[in-house]
Amino acid sequence: MKKFLIINGPNLNMLGQREPEVYGKDSLDDIAKETQEKLKGKAELEWYQSNIEGDIVSRIQKAFTEKFDALVINPGGYAHTSVAIHDALKILKIPVIEVHLSQVYKREEFRHTLLTAKAAAAIISGLGKDVYHIAILSQIN
């Protein structure tokens, strides 16, 4: 069974409360439980969330020495600004899939630049909570 690290950035702990018309009504815990249920017996998932850029960088660096088959990251607002997360992702020798719940190119112009995505093998955007499930499936098959 493949093992995945799923990292979530700032404000994703507020899913279900923050702009539900954009991000949906489910909490991050709800999404994690649903994703795990869909992938039962197919993948082992470890979820991590932080609002702090340095903590996210440290978690990515720690993943370098752990046995994950891929990393799925929703860097939230850091996708547009974080050279530090980008550089940490480039350290990894496993596939990195960047996900975004909303379709970033239909939103404010500043969201169109995805610095962290330049270190990702693929980007999945705009499919709501299913982005996590689809990202993981892309690495199982």
C-alpha positions, 0 to 999 in steps of 0.5 A: 500500500502506498503512503502519502503525506498531505500538507495543507497551508494557512487558513485551510483549518477554517474550511467550512467556515471561510468563504463556503461559496468558494471552498465548500462547506466541509471542514478539513477534517471532513475532507480528510475522513472522506478521502481516507474512506474513498481510498480505504485499502488503497493508500495510507494517508498522513495529514498535516496542516499549519498556518506557519510557513516555517513549520510547513518547510520543516515538515517537507524537509522531514519528509525527505528522510521518511518513507512516503511515495508522494506528497500532496500539498495545498499550500493555500496563500503560500502558493503565490508567495513562498520561495521557501516552500518551493525550495523545500519541495525541490529537495524531495525525490518523490512526486509532488502534486499541488492541489487547490480547491478553487479554480485559481485562474478564475479568481483574483489576478494575484492568485494566478502566479503559483510559485510553489507549483514550479516544484510540483509534478502536477497541479489539480485545481478547481475540483473542490474537495475531490482534488485530494482524492484525485491527486492520490489516485494519480499516483496509485495507478 
